[in-house]
């Protein structure tokens, strides 16, 4: 990467810069003409004499002459603005492209950092560099050459003009420029230093904020919030001080510049005036010089602004680039994919010879270790944390390069092999594999995403590719399938899913997957695929519930002709749920369509009254007894804050009646009524009359809401997207007034699902489960198992696993059977795991202290633990 | 099926005799009406339970495990309170209670009960008073029975 901003600009945008310059130059004569033409119009056309005049060989009378000149003026104005538009667009586009290129280069550098570097730099520092810090660079690039050329040119013209009038005055006009040229960069240099400091300080702030986010539990547990606040407050103070120092100098430069600019007129008046009085200079010339000098100020100011901008931007550029441009980066060919020449099949023997490894810093994690693992061997590397076990395994996976000695795959050093070659042969799972904020499926097929499997075909494809070429970006399309089925040994997506289910079974995640699938909400495509099966299961459940009185006691199915006493009144009246699963059914009371439908069904007022009764009861139960907020929060329909609000609303209702109530107040009452579950909350008795009212309202609401996108109505023959798989199959509610209904329903569902062979499709739906930020919705054990599936799915020849199986011998056995003939190297600190291997290598204090069967090495291995 | 009916049932329970109506109403709101079919167990001897039941309608048999099988020792009916020890301390159920006819009960869980007591300490005091009375009665009974035992050293 170019260390200097201009190097970067020149190398990648030479052509654009020249175009911008050319456009700028073209605009000169046009601009000049738009100033000149009005003079002609006034002097020649309007107050001129001796017509007809000759224009481009055509004789014109006064009026036509005037009109022609005026249209020429109009044309020039249009041309001038058109050129300005094109110029601005060109500047903007070339700036944006350069910014894109720069950002991509920086990101590319991050991917080429060796792992050791990541122990020293944090995301918190890198993120603002790639995002915010380089932003100004893009804006500046369009101006980089055109502005100094244009303003400098203008300045030169004016100076020449002044010199032509009188060399002495010309010298006076420029006399202070050398001084300015000397003093301003001096001051600016200090500003640059300060800008650097400021950037570093802001990076630290970003880093601290990032740490605060990840360390939130520890901060609260240790009560150190005040410490962190003080720390950040101090950083902000430093920032203020730097800013202040920058301001002082920046405005001093401005002051000096303005002052020095206004000094020459002093000479013009004094010296020039003297010369005029003495008769050595004409009065007209002095006036002309004064006018020209006034015009000098503007380009000079622009030049200075540009200079300050340049200093600022190139400082930013340099501080960013030096952070990324490190010497030990991996060569970019190693990141190339299948199409690069560096992909070779090298064989599967793994070896380290006298390898010494440092994981960053000055310490040595692995010292002079030699170990050979032949194809198909099963080896345990036993060692406590800090023994160098992990670093040795990572070296054998090609992730760390030894500082001395060799690490080889099939006799070739890892450094000489592309990542593609290595990843095809070797899979590595660390003790805490990273899980992306995506679905479970995306996380496990991650290892198959070596290269796009299809061409980019949408309408933007051509443009996307052309722009990528122009800016040196990635030519791969991202929105096409990347999963290489061949690598997983399957033919299509369905087969891949089947294989994934098998592997989830192997690592013991099948049960979890099934449960996730039950509670999953299916996306449209998945819903279409599974709807039939789910509806079959539903009808099976309905049948069994109909036949078996015991089951009928457990679940109340959705029946358009019956009230579901175990569901909320809201669900009962709408006979459906909001489409957005994040919205509670009682929030529907605030939906305009629902309100209109309720009015139409003639049930609006009644619900408001019911809501009022509930509000009264809540106030009586929770408000007047003086219950505390936690009790209210857990049991009341109305939060502690809302209680007084509802008292007020009730007063309003009593004073004005329902019709006098504000719409939102009425709906707040309805919302309360919507929360009521008749079988549980016995505030309002659903008698026959109310039942009839609700059942009459249902079809009216259904007709009103038929095409409403916000609500999904229950239909026994249709899959409902906002409901989970489980809710879709059950199509009803566990009875609120039966004990243990939940558990027995689970059993019913399990039976039904098993008898219809729905278990697999549901587990498959579980693959769509979204795992949250960094897999936060999975447990540590689940994340490690996801890592395992990710490693095994790509059918590597060598599987290296660190600590994943510790304390779980059953998992170890399933891993062993899953990898089959492949080489398996397991790092462990658990003797029970090591014991199950014929070959064990023992690491202690960075050295390989023993190899052999567990019986022969166990004394050394465990002696190690005793000594600790 | 209304809160007032449940309140009336709660008011008849000696344990809650001194508790004022407002709080009993809250307890009624927080407790759950539960239906049992004839033959269904409300609780099983030896299990750890955390719900006490006030029978609102129907009846149930109280059974105790003996070496010869389950023996009926009593029957409970409307307004009887069963399993109340479970909402006070953690002990296994001392008897099995099986509905002998379809039954409706009001279930009061330990969690809800304790939340109420910790919210309203005076309610706890009333419950303590009722328990103390019961203890006093039992102690007197034990003393009377002991006096009736033949004196044999």
Interface residues (C-beta under 8 A of the other chain):
Chain A: X553 X617 X620 X621 X622 X624 X625 X627 X628 X631 X634 X635 X679 X680 X681 X682 X683 X685 X736 X737 X738 X739
Chain B: X1 X2 X3 X6 X22 X23 X25 X26 X28 X29 X30 X32 X33 X34 X35 X36 X37 X107 X115 X116 X119 X120
